[in-house]
Amino acid sequence: MRRLWLALLLLAVSAPALAALRVVSLAPSLSEIVVELDSADLLVGVLDAGERPAEIANVASVGRYGQLDMEQLLSLKPDLLLLWPGSVGPAQRDQLKRLGIPTFVAEPHSFEQLSAQIEAIATQLGRPERGLKLAADLRQKLAELRQRYHRDAPLRVFYQVWDKPLYTVGGGQIISDALEVCGARNVFGDLTLPAPQVSIESVLQRDPEVILASDQSQLNAWKNWPQVAAVKRENLLLITDKGLERPSGQMIDATAKLCQLIQPHR
């Protein structure tokens, strides 16, 4: 009897009262998570920003990043919204809140939060077992990367987002966690803003051993400061995989590529 009671309790906690059948995703990363959970059949609308996964190529669009088409969204009669706050402006976020549509808000700042949110989204979709499996796989891959690329003295890394003005990522950004997995640390990890503006002087002061950017001309500009450790060691490295910018399951593979870029000898 006790075992039966425990089983019923676990079922009540893990399964939603009513699984969502019509889902609208308001961020590309959240759309990817639904696809990774083999639940693309539940998506009736997505917010566009770049290329879509093939599995949702024909799903209706509800606008583009920062420009939500509220009328189109309502016409789809969703019973669940997946929202990343930065993808929708404050005024439209308030409007969505007033509509009363059940909403799951996801903004992971670490891989552990990402794994937990994948499990939570799967539960919202009525497919919790898929979330448990995917999250477990991701955690195992991360553990293997941490072991392989561990360094007693982490590499000092400057992650450049843009150059005019000069932007980087702060310590609360999941990209900082990716750097730690790779045996490195964000030299601006002490800053709390997700994308702080910094000065060239502050970069020189923190003397990174590696500089990362997605634009070769931005990297070449650092050659004007040969005293920087990254320039001396010719560690001006180009990021070609955009997967680090989308916190979904695929970000683990993007992190593996980042680790190989930073520490190829490992």
C-alpha positions in Angstrom: 0.0 0.0 0.0 2.8 2.4 0.9 4.5 1.8 -2.5 1.3 2.4 -4.3 0.8 5.7 -2.4 4.3 6.8 -3.3 3.9 5.9 -6.9 0.6 7.9 -7.1 2.3 10.9 -5.4 5.2 10.9 -7.9 2.8 10.7 -10.8 0.8 13.7 -9.5 4.0 15.8 -9.1 5.6 14.9 -12.5 2.5 15.0 -14.8 0.6 18.2 -15.6 -3.1 18.3 -14.9 -3.7 18.9 -18.6 -0.9 18.6 -21.1 -0.6 21.4 -23.7 -1.8 20.5 -27.2 -1.4 23.8 -29.0 2.0 25.4 -28.2 3.4 28.7 -29.5 7.2 29.2 -29.0 8.4 32.8 -28.7 12.1 32.1 -29.0 14.2 30.0 -31.5 16.0 28.3 -28.6 12.6 27.2 -27.1 11.5 25.9 -30.5 14.6 23.9 -30.7 14.0 22.3 -27.3 10.5 21.3 -28.4 12.0 19.6 -31.5 14.7 18.0 -29.4 11.9 16.5 -27.2 10.4 15.0 -30.3 7.3 17.1 -29.8 7.3 19.3 -32.9 3.8 18.0 -33.6 2.5 20.2 -30.7 3.9 23.5 -32.1 1.2 25.6 -33.9 3.3 28.8 -34.0 6.8 30.1 -33.7 8.6 33.4 -33.5 11.2 33.6 -36.3 14.8 34.6 -35.9 17.1 33.0 -38.4 16.8 29.5 -40.0 14.3 27.0 -38.5 14.8 23.3 -37.8 13.5 21.3 -40.7 10.9 19.7 -38.4 9.0 23.0 -38.0 9.6 24.5 -41.4 5.9 24.8 -42.1 4.7 25.9 -38.7 2.9 29.3 -38.7 4.9 32.4 -37.9 3.8 34.8 -35.2 6.3 37.5 -36.1 10.0 38.0 -35.8 12.3 38.7 -32.9 11.1 41.8 -31.1 8.0 42.1 -33.3 5.3 39.8 -32.2 2.1 39.6 -34.3 -0.4 39.5 -31.5 -3.4 39.0 -33.8 -1.8 36.0 -35.5 -0.9 34.5 -32.2 -4.5 34.7 -30.9 -5.9 33.2 -34.1 -3.9 30.0 -33.3 -5.7 29.6 -30.0 -2.6 28.4 -28.0 -3.0 26.7 -24.6 0.7 27.2 -23.8 3.2 29.9 -24.6 7.0 29.3 -24.3 8.6 32.7 -23.6 12.2 33.9 -23.4 11.8 37.5 -22.1 14.3 39.1 -24.4 12.5 38.0 -27.5 9.4 40.1 -26.9 9.3 43.8 -25.9 8.1 44.8 -22.4 4.8 46.3 -23.6 3.9 43.1 -25.5 5.0 40.9 -22.5 2.5 42.9 -20.4 -0.2 42.4 -23.0 0.5 38.6 -23.0 0.2 38.5 -19.3 -3.2 40.2 -19.4 -4.5 37.6 -21.9 -4.1 34.9 -19.3 -2.7 32.3 -21.6 -0.6 29.8 -19.6 3.0 30.8 -20.1 6.3 29.0 -19.3 9.2 31.6 -19.0 12.7 30.2 -19.6 15.9 32.2 -19.3 18.7 29.8 -18.2 21.9 31.3 -16.8 23.7 28.0 -16.5 23.7 24.6 -18.0 22.1 23.1 -14.8 19.2 25.6 -15.2 19.0 24.7 -18.9 18.7 21.0 -18.1 16.1 21.7 -15.4 14.1 23.8 -17.8 14.2 21.1 -20.5 12.7 18.7 -17.9 10.0 21.3 -17.0 9.1 22.0 -20.6 8.7 18.3 -21.3 6.4 18.1 -18.3 4.3 21.0 -19.6 4.0 19.1 -22.9 2.8 16.0 -21.2 6.0 14.1 -22.1 8.1 14.2 -18.9 10.0 11.0 -19.7 11.5 12.6 -22.8 12.7 15.6 -20.7 14.3 13.3 -18.1 16.2 11.4 -20.8 17.4 14.4 -22.8 18.5 16.3 -19.6 20.4 13.2 -18.4 22.2 12.9 -21.7 23.2 16.6 -21.7 24.5 16.3 -18.1 26.6 13.3 -19.0 28.1 15.1 -22.0 28.9 18.1 -19.9 30.6 16.0 -17.3 32.8 14.4 -19.9 33.7 17.8 -21.3 34.5 19.2 -17.9 36.8 16.3 -17.2 38.6 16.4 -20.5 39.2 20.1 -20.6 39.9 20.8 -16.9 42.8 23.1 -16.0 44.1 23.8 -12.6 44.6 27.4 -13.8 41.7 28.3 -16.1 42.5 30.2 -19.3 41.6 33.9 -19.1 39.2 34.5 -22.0 37.6 37.7 -23.4 34.4 36.9 -25.3 33.7 39.8 -27.7 30.1 40.4 -28.8 30.6 43.6 -30.7 33.3 46.2 -31.2 31.6 49.7 -31.7 30.9 50.0 -28.8 32.8 47.2 -27.2 30.4 44.6 -25.7 31.1 41.3 -23.9 29.1 38.8 -21.8 28.7 39.0 -18.1 29.0 36.3 -15.4 25.3 35.6 -15.4 25.3 34.6 -19.1 25.2 30.9 -19.9 28.2 31.5 -22.3 30.3 32.1 -19.2 29.3 28.7 -18.0 30.3 27.2 -21.4 33.7 28.8 -20.9 34.1 27.2 -17.5 33.2 23.8 -19.0 36.1 24.3 -21.4 38.6 25.0 -18.6 38.5 28.8 -19.1 37.0 31.8 -17.3 35.3 34.9 -18.5 37.6 37.8 -17.6 34.5 39.9 -17.1 32.6 37.2 -15.2 32.4 39.6 -12.2 30.0 41.8 -14.1 26.3 41.1 -13.6 24.8 42.6 -16.7 24.1 40.0 -19.5 25.9 42.1 -22.1 28.0 44.8 -20.5 29.8 47.5 -22.4 33.5 47.6 -21.6 36.5 49.7 -22.6 39.6 48.7 -24.4 41.6 49.8 -21.4 39.7 47.4 -19.1 40.4 44.5 -21.5 44.1 45.4 -21.5 44.1 45.5 -17.7 42.6 42.0 -17.5 45.1 40.7 -20.0 43.2 37.8 -21.6 45.1 34.8 -22.8 42.4 34.1 -25.5 40.1 36.5 -27.3 37.0 35.1 -29.0 34.8 36.9 -31.6 32.6 36.0 -34.5 34.1 38.5 -36.9 37.7 38.2 -38.2 38.1 42.0 -38.6 37.3 42.5 -34.9 39.9 40.0 -34.0 42.5 41.5 -36.3 42.0 44.9 -34.6 43.5 43.5 -31.4 46.9 43.2 -33.1 47.3 46.9 -32.4 47.9 45.9 -28.7 50.8 43.4 -28.9 51.3 43.5 -25.2 48.0 41.5 -24.6 48.8 37.8 -23.8 46.2 36.6 -26.5 48.0 38.6 -29.2 51.5 37.4 -28.1 50.3 33.8 -28.2 48.3 34.3 -31.4 45.1 33.2 -29.6 42.7 35.5 -31.5 40.1 32.8 -32.3 37.1 33.0 -34.6 33.8 31.5 -33.5 31.9 30.2 -36.5 29.2 28.2 -34.7 26.2 30.3 -33.7 24.9 27.6 -31.4 26.4 29.2 -28.3 23.8 32.0 -28.7 20.8 29.6 -28.4 20.4 27.9 -25.0 18.9 24.6 -26.1 20.2 21.0 -26.2 22.3 21.7 -29.2 24.4 24.2 -27.2 26.2 21.3 -25.7 27.6 20.3 -29.1 28.5 24.0 -29.7 30.3 24.0 -26.4 32.3 21.0 -27.4 33.4 22.9 -30.5 34.3 25.9 -28.3 36.4 23.6 -26.1 38.3 22.2 -29.1 38.9 25.8 -30.4 40.3 27.0 -27.1 42.3 23.9 -26.2 42.9 21.9 -29.4 45.6 19.8 -27.8 43.1 18.4 -25.3 
